[in-house]
Amino acid sequence: MVSFTVFTASLSAEKLKGLSVSGIILPTKMVVGRKAVLTCCVEGRLVDRVHAAWFVNDKPIPAYSPASEELPSAALSSQDLEAPLLPPASGRGYYRLKTQRPLQSSRRKEQQLLSHLCFRPDLRLHRGALFKCQVSYQGKEKVVEERVSDRVTLLAAPSVSEIRVVHSDCEGDVVSGTSRVHLEVEASRFHPGLVTFRWFCEGGELSPAQPAAEPLPDTEGYFRAVSQCKVPVEELRRPGFKVWVTVHHMALKEPITRESRGLVKRPEVSDISCSPGQPLTLGCQIAGFYPSDLAVSWLRKRGEDEEELEGVVSLWGPMQTDPHTYRASAQAVLTEKGSEGGREEI
């Protein structure tokens, strides 16, 4: 009689321990640097006695121990899921485990426990990673249920540079005879390696200068890509003319747009300086121009006539003073004597 009672009580307890464990719920998009929350749901009658342990690539993520003097890097926190997480380099707070205490389940007489793992994905550490959640009863070593996630697919949003002038065709386009400027924009540190550039001006969409090369990954697994287009120099010089480019990637909610006005800057030329003595040396300063293509000519003006000076002409520069400005110095050493009569201008 006694043994029958013990058997019945034990069987009843086992029934009470019956748990239903969901699969690991992953975010719809997991983006590098943005907080991600993984969730595992446990339902049953004794979920208040349940402990959930998390693993990444079979490496345990330690839980918080109140007896610890130092909080481990992955600690159970009483803060809510919106609490800030520190980046991986900081060590502490990289992972955070949080257990949402039992709620009433939709099933009668059962409760629901939610275990969350919060972290900021890192491409080097988490690309293709597997996460695992093991469910056991507190104080027991036996694992009751285990769930393994699908392999993580990570996205990384591109960092996009400003539009810059790469170079100009000073001799003009072979077909149209129009001098054109090559504009360039760069997208870097994105994943996966599929990115689209679209160039526009006020007249409509522009064609790329050349087909974009296939992006190649760096040592960390991030991709980089460059896109160029050609625009007539005279158009860029026109007041109010604008060029913009949109960069599209699956990690972005909306395309990134970069625009530029007045990329071509006319040079500011100083007055001509003249050094005493023979031979006569002339000089001037040229500043505030962009792009760096520059040609300097020295002319002698006699009335309505102009002729090129004979002498040694030098140009120092161009030297970049900021990302969109150059300066240079020009000098001419005359090897001929000017006319004694009449007025001359240089």
C-alpha positions in Angstrom: 0.0 0.0 0.0 2.8 2.4 0.9 4.8 1.7 -2.2 1.7 2.2 -4.4 1.1 5.6 -2.9 4.7 6.6 -3.5 4.5 5.4 -7.1 1.2 7.4 -7.7 2.7 10.5 -6.2 5.8 10.2 -8.3 3.8 9.7 -11.5 1.6 12.7 -10.7 4.7 14.9 -10.2 6.1 13.8 -13.5 2.8 14.8 -15.2 3.1 18.2 -13.6 6.6 18.6 -14.9 5.5 18.3 -18.6 6.9 21.3 -20.5 6.3 22.7 -23.9 9.3 24.5 -25.3 9.2 26.6 -28.5 11.9 26.9 -31.0 14.4 29.9 -30.7 12.7 33.0 -32.1 15.2 35.1 -34.2 14.7 38.7 -35.2 13.4 39.2 -38.8 16.6 41.1 -39.6 19.8 40.8 -37.6 22.0 43.9 -38.3 25.6 44.4 -37.1 25.7 46.9 -34.3 22.0 47.0 -33.6 20.5 45.2 -30.6 19.2 41.8 -31.3 16.9 39.8 -29.0 16.5 36.0 -29.2 13.6 34.4 -27.3 12.7 30.9 -26.1 9.2 30.3 -24.7 8.6 27.6 -22.0 5.0 26.6 -21.0 4.0 24.2 -18.2 2.8 23.9 -14.7 6.1 24.2 -13.0 7.8 26.9 -15.1 8.7 28.9 -12.0 11.3 26.1 -11.3 12.8 26.2 -14.8 16.3 27.4 -15.7 17.3 28.3 -19.2 20.9 28.2 -20.3 22.1 29.8 -23.5 25.1 28.8 -25.8 26.6 30.3 -28.9 28.5 27.9 -31.1 28.4 25.4 -28.2 30.1 27.9 -25.9 28.1 28.6 -22.7 27.0 32.2 -22.0 27.3 32.4 -18.2 24.4 33.4 -16.1 24.5 36.0 -13.3 25.4 34.7 -9.9 24.4 37.0 -6.9 27.5 35.7 -5.0 29.9 37.0 -7.6 31.9 40.0 -6.7 32.4 40.8 -10.4 29.6 40.8 -12.9 30.4 38.5 -15.8 30.3 39.8 -19.4 26.9 38.0 -19.9 24.9 38.7 -16.8 21.3 38.2 -15.9 19.9 41.7 -15.6 16.8 43.0 -13.9 16.8 45.9 -16.4 14.3 45.7 -19.2 15.1 44.7 -22.8 15.6 48.3 -23.9 18.6 48.8 -21.5 21.8 49.9 -23.4 24.3 47.3 -24.3 28.0 48.0 -24.5 30.0 47.0 -27.7 32.1 43.8 -27.7 35.4 45.6 -27.1 34.2 46.8 -23.7 34.0 43.3 -22.3 31.2 43.8 -19.8 27.6 43.8 -20.8 28.1 42.3 -24.3 25.5 39.6 -23.7 22.5 40.0 -21.4 20.2 37.3 -20.3 16.8 38.2 -19.0 14.0 35.9 -17.8 10.5 37.2 -17.9 8.7 35.6 -14.9 5.8 33.2 -15.4 2.7 34.6 -17.1 -0.6 32.9 -17.4 -0.6 30.7 -20.5 -3.4 30.4 -23.0 -3.6 26.7 -21.8 -5.6 26.1 -18.6 -3.6 25.8 -15.4 -0.3 26.4 -17.2 2.1 29.2 -17.1 4.5 30.7 -19.6 8.1 31.7 -19.1 10.1 33.8 -21.6 13.9 33.6 -21.7 15.6 36.4 -23.7 19.2 36.7 -24.9 20.1 40.3 -25.8 23.3 41.2 -27.7 24.8 43.3 -30.4 25.8 41.2 -33.4 29.4 41.3 -34.6 30.2 40.0 -38.1 33.4 38.3 -37.1 31.9 36.5 -34.1 28.3 35.8 -35.2 28.3 35.2 -38.9 26.7 31.8 -39.4 26.6 31.2 -35.7 24.3 28.7 -34.0 22.5 29.6 -30.7 21.2 27.0 -28.3 18.9 27.1 -25.4 18.8 24.3 -22.8 15.9 24.0 -20.4 16.3 22.2 -17.0 14.9 22.4 -13.5 16.8 24.5 -11.0 19.2 22.4 -9.0 19.1 19.6 -11.5 21.8 18.8 -14.1 19.5 16.9 -16.4 18.5 18.8 -19.5 14.7 18.5 -20.1 14.5 20.2 -23.5 17.0 21.7 -25.9 16.4 24.0 -28.9 18.9 25.0 -31.6 18.5 28.0 -33.8 18.9 28.3 -37.5 22.3 29.6 -38.6 22.4 33.4 -38.2 22.4 35.5 -41.3 23.9 38.9 -40.5 23.4 42.2 -42.3 25.7 45.2 -42.1 24.5 48.6 -43.4 27.0 50.4 -45.6 29.0 53.5 -44.6 28.7 55.9 -47.5 31.3 58.6 -48.3 30.5 62.1 -49.7 30.5 62.6 -53.4 34.0 63.7 -54.6 35.6 64.7 -57.8 38.1 62.0 -58.9 39.5 63.6 -62.0 38.4 65.5 -65.1 38.9 64.9 -68.9 40.6 68.2 -69.7 41.0 67.3 -73.3 37.2 66.6 -73.6 35.1 63.7 -74.6 36.1 62.1 -77.9 32.5 62.0 -79.2 31.0 65.2 -77.8 34.1 67.3 -77.3 32.8 68.3 -73.9 35.1 68.3 -70.9 33.7 66.0 -68.2 34.3 65.4 -64.5 34.3 62.0 -62.9 32.3 61.9 -59.7 32.8 59.1 -57.2 31.1 57.7 -54.1 32.3 54.8 -51.9 30.2 52.3 -49.9 32.2 50.3 -47.3 31.8 47.8 -44.4 28.5 46.3 -45.7 27.4 42.7 -45.7 26.3 40.7 -47.8 28.1 42.0 -50.8 25.1 43.2 -52.9 24.8 46.9 -53.2 23.2 49.2 -55.8 24.1 52.8 -56.8 21.8 55.1 -58.7 23.0 58.5 -59.9 20.7 61.5 -60.6 20.8 65.1 -61.7 18.0 67.6 -62.2 17.6 66.3 -65.8 17.0 62.7 -64.7 19.0 59.5 -64.0 22.6 59.3 -65.0 24.5 56.3 -66.3 27.5 55.0 -64.3 30.9 55.8 -65.9 31.7 52.1 -66.0 30.1 48.9 -64.7 30.8 48.5 -61.0 33.4 45.9 -60.1 32.1 43.0 -58.0 32.6 43.9 -54.3 35.3 41.8 -52.5 35.4 41.0 -48.8 38.1 42.2 -46.5 39.7 40.2 -43.7 36.8 40.8 -41.4 34.2 39.8 -44.0 32.9 43.3 -44.8 32.5 44.4 -48.4 33.5 47.7 -50.2 32.4 49.1 -53.5 32.9 52.3 -55.6 30.7 53.9 -58.2 31.5 56.7 -60.6 29.6 58.8 -63.1 30.6 61.5 -65.6 29.1 65.0 -65.6 30.0 67.9 -68.0 32.1 70.5 -66.3 30.0 73.3 -67.5 26.9 71.8 -65.9 28.6 71.5 -62.5 29.6 75.2 -62.8 26.0 76.2 -63.4 24.5 77.8 -60.3 22.1 75.5 -58.5 23.0 72.4 -60.5 22.9 69.4 -58.2 24.0 65.8 -58.5 22.9 63.1 -56.0 23.4 59.3 -55.6 21.3 56.8 -53.7 22.8 53.6 -52.2 20.6 50.6 -51.8 21.3 47.6 -49.5 19.1 45.0 -47.8 20.3 46.2 -44.3 18.8 49.6 -44.9 15.2 50.6 -44.2 15.6 53.4 -46.7 18.4 54.2 -49.3 21.3 56.4 -48.2 21.4 59.6 -50.2 24.5 61.8 -50.9 24.2 65.0 -52.8 26.6 67.7 -53.8 26.2 71.3 -55.2 29.0 73.5 -56.6 31.7 70.8 -56.7 33.7 72.8 -59.2 35.2 75.9 -57.5 36.8 78.6 -59.6 40.3 79.6 -58.5 41.0 82.8 -56.6 44.1 84.5 -58.1 46.1 87.1 -56.1 47.8 90.2 -57.6 51.0 89.6 -59.4 54.1 90.2 -57.3 57.4 91.4 -58.8 60.8 90.9 -57.3 63.5 93.5 -57.9 66.6 92.9 -59.8 67.5 91.0 -63.0 66.2 88.7 -64.3 62.7 89.9 -63.5 60.7 87.4 -61.5 56.9 87.4 -61.3 54.7 85.4 -59.0 51.1 84.9 -57.9 49.1 82.7 -55.5 46.1 80.6 -56.7 43.7 79.3 -54.0 40.2 77.9 -53.4 39.9 75.8 -56.6 38.5 72.3 -57.1 39.2 69.8 -58.7 43.0 69.8 -58.8 43.4 70.1 -62.6 45.1 73.5 -63.2 46.9 75.1 -66.1 48.7 78.5 -65.8 49.7 80.8 -68.7 51.6 84.1 -68.5 50.7 86.7 -71.2 52.1 90.1 -72.1 49.5 92.6 -73.0 50.3 95.5 -75.3 47.2 97.5 -76.0 44.7 95.1 -77.5 47.4 92.5 -78.3 48.4 89.6 -76.1 51.5 87.4 -76.5 53.0 84.6 -74.4 55.8 85.6 -72.2 59.2 84.1 -72.9 60.9 82.8 -69.8 61.0 80.0 -67.3 57.5 79.2 -65.9 57.1 77.2 -62.7 54.1 75.9 -60.8 54.2 74.6 -57.3 51.2 72.4 -56.4 48.4 71.9 -56.5 48.3 71.2 -52.7 45.2 70.1 -51.0 44.1 72.4 -48.1 40.8 70.5 -47.3 38.8 67.7 -48.9 37.4 70.0 -51.6 39.9 72.8 -52.0 43.4 73.2 -53.5 46.0 75.9 -53.8 49.1 76.5 -55.9 51.9 79.0 -56.5 52.9 80.2 -60.0 56.2 81.9 -61.0 57.7 83.3 -64.2 61.3 84.3 -64.6 61.6 86.6 -67.7 64.5 86.0 -70.1 63.7 88.9 -72.4 63.8 92.7 -71.8 60.5 94.5 -72.2 59.9 97.3 -74.7 61.2 100.7 -73.5 58.3 102.6 -75.0 54.6 102.1 -74.6 52.6 100.5 -71.7 52.7 96.8 -71.0 50.4 94.7 -68.8 51.1 91.1 -67.6 
